[in-house]
Amino acid sequence: MLHKRLMCVLWPAFLAACVLEALVFALIDPQDLHWLGQELSASRETIYTVAFFAFWLIAAAGSALTAQLAKSADEVNR
């Protein structure tokens, strides 16, 4: 049951992260990014990877919150 619930959270979050990654980096070149006023020295691939996992984490948190709020009162009070 835990695996099914986990996949119900992670799979939509993965798809959302894919869409966000495509949208963000279609408009922004990773080499143009700055952090605290300084250019990022990481490679494009590193920035793509870190951004993807950040997007996935944020989307997973939203999906997990939705899954938690969708539980019935009996499931919550067990």
Residue pairs with C-beta under 8 A, 6 or more apart in sequence:
5 67
8 63
8 67
9 60
9 63
9 64
9 67
10 60
10 63
12 59
12 63
13 56
13 59
13 60
13 62
13 63
14 56
14 59
16 55
16 56
16 59
16 63
17 52
17 53
17 55
17 56
17 59
18 52
20 55
20 59
21 48
21 51
21 52
21 55
24 51
24 55
25 48
25 51
30 40
30 42
30 44
30 47
30 48
30 51
31 39
31 40
31 44
33 39
33 40
33 47
34 40
40 47
42 50
